[in-house]
């Protein structure tokens, strides 16, 4: 199977195996993106006179047929094919002859690889965003349902001050929404068309980069051709880091649920169908899925550090190191999406034991309240009131946990969570994402409709 860079000279088999690695396997994720990128590029070549109408029609049909084979599980990338670009071009050439070998005019595997990743990652980021919104929405509904269930708040994993189930859950929902700011920034980076940058230095024919960008539905062309190459891996790192922030919050949430659901506390109960068992202890109901969320978050930290290390100190332009940035971002997106789904399922099933939440209150939880009240009532500095309380902790009176919602009414406190405002943020995000998904679907539909059958041979609006 001829490789795109084959010059008729033998290359050591060990070198081929080492440089290919598992790229052929990873690239199975990128087949649809590669085909869409090919169609857009070929339409651009047709626009500038490199293909006639019949040739364009033949190439488009060949590429669409390959995509159909892929969907039916009939398309495979083998190690000797090296990557998705070689596999698709060779499959096309087998179908339509020498015409298939002409589609690479005006580009390099470099910009082809980048556009494949950007098309794939754009779609996956939208899926992650939808998953995050669904997860946040479920958690916020949980917060609203249990907003008036008081429970101890912890610092250093020790009881600290009065809190509530609603405050805890509401915090998680809002944190996920905040994380989506980074996801949006990563999406904006990826939403730039790299095609036409070739190996980083452009090409000596009058290609139309704006046209190709429009065909693929990118927000803009990434201008400087060398900047395109230098952004490879760096933009992927931004995607990984946005996933990292989501995973950190999911990890802390998982740790909280494990902590609050332990029998000694029993504030919440994980339903049986979301637990697993032990091979030796019949009574065990283990929070394995939550422990794995924590582990996957740790794995994400390693992925981010690995990719950042790969990029550090590289000279400008392409280096083969960048090949190894593809798999980590695919893994990061998959892990994040799966973790969001499992956490949503978890909050749909969690049960709250409000009696145990209230029973866990002790007088010292109200020490900070007593210091504040003493400073105000006695008109003394807070530090003096603090000292008085600290010297009389054994005399602290038990407060009423249910009254915390009347005394803590400032914005964001247990008695004034403003969960409805967070729900509005979810709704606004959904509107934007729904529009992007719809636009993306329309772009794909146009690309997979042959130009001769009404597919637009002009920039997508």
Residue, then its C-alpha position, 0 to 999 in steps of 0.5 A: x500500500x503506497x504511502x503519500x510520501x513514498x518516493x520509491x525507496x525502501x524504508x527500514x521496516x522497524x522505522x516504519x513500525x516505530x513512526x506509525x505507532x498506533x496512528x492507524x488505530x487512532x485515526x479510525x476516529x477521524x475518517x468522517x472528518x478526513x472525508x469532509x475535509x477532502x470534499x471541501x478541498x476538492x470543491x475549492x480546486x474545482x472552483x479555481x479550475x483544477x477539476x472539471x465538473x465531471x471530475x468533481x462529481x466522480x471524486x465526490x461520489x467516491x468519497x461519499x461511498x467510502x464514508x458509507x463503507x465506514x458507517x457500515x464497518x467495511x472500511x479499515x485502516x491497517x498498519x501498512x496504510x499508516x494513517x487516515x489520509x493514506x487510507x482514504x486517498x488509496x481507497x479513492x484511487x482504487x475506486x476512481x483510478x488516477x483521478x484519486x491521486x490528484x486530490x492532494x494538490x495544494x495541501x500537505x498531510x500537515x494541514x490535512x491532519x490539523x483540519x481532521x482534528x479540528x473537525x473531530x474536536x469541534x463536534x466532540x466539544x459540542x457533545x461535551x458541552x451538551x453533556x455538561x449542561x445536562x449534568x449541571x441541569x440535573x444537579x441544579x434540580x437536585x439543589x432546588x429539591x433539597x435546598x432547605x435540608x441543613x447539613x454541616x459544612x466542612x473544612x479540612x474534612x472536619x465539621x466547620x459551619x452550618x451549610x445545606x444540601x442545596x448549597x453543596x449541590x448548587x455549587x457543583x452546578x455553577x462550577x460546571x457552568x463556569x468550566x464551560x467558559x474554558x470549553x467555549x474558548x477552546x472551541x473558538x480556537x478550534x473553529x479556525x480553518x487551517x487548510x491552505x497552510x500546507x506544511x506551514x509555508x503555503x503553496x505556489x498556486x492561488x488556492x481560496x482559503x476563505x472558500x474552503x473555510x466556508x465549506x467546512x463551516x469554520x468561523x474564520x480562516x487561521x491566517x498566518x500559515x506558520x502560525x497554523x502549524x505552530x498551533x498544532x498541539x497547543x490548541x489541543x492542549x487548550x481542549x484538554x485543559x478545558x476537560x481537565x477543569x471539568x474533571x477536577x470538579x467532577x472528581x471533587x464531587x465524587x469524593x464528596x459523595x463518597x464522604x457524605x454517603x459513608x455509613x458513619x454520616x449517611x447524609x446521602x445514599x447511593x442507590x444499589x444499581x449505581x454501586x458494585x459488589x465484592x467477591x468476598x464480602x456479600x454486604x459491600x455496596x461499593x462506589x466504584x464509579x465515583x472512584x473511577x471518576x477520581x482516577x480519570x481526573x488524575x489521568x487527565x492531569x497526566x495527559x495535560x502535563x504530557x502534551x504540554x511537555x511535548x510542545x515545550x522547546x519545539x522549533x517553529x514548523x512541524x516536528x513528528x513529536x506532534x503526531x503524539x498529540x492526537x490520541x491524548x485529546x481524543x482520550x480526554x474528550x471521551x473520558x470527560x463525556x463519559x464522566x459527565x454522563x455517569x455523574x448525571x446518572x448519579x444525581x438522578x438516583x441519590x437519596x437524601x436522609x434529612x434526619x441524619x443531616x440535621x442530627x449531625x449538627x453539634x453546638x460548635x458548628x454555631x461558634x462563628x455565628x456566635x462570634x458575629x452576633x457577639x461583636x454586633x450585640x456588644x459593639x466590640x471588635x470581632x476579634x474580641x468576640x472571637x476570643x470570648x467564644x473560643x474560651x467558652x466553647x464548652x458552654x455553646x448552645x445548640x442552634x436550630x439548623x432549620x433557622x440557618x435559612x432565615x439568618x443566611x439570606x445574602x446572595x448565594x447563601x443557603x437561604x438565597x441560592x438563586x438556583x433559578x439564575x443558574x438555570x437561566x445560564x443553562x438555558x442560554x448555553x443550550x440556545x447557543x449550542x443548539x444553533x451550533x449543532x444545527x449549523x454543523x449538521x447543515x454543513x455536513x449535509x451540504x458537503x455530502x450532497x454532490x455539487x451536481x445534485x445541489x451541493x453548494x460549490x460556494x462558501x457556506x453561510 
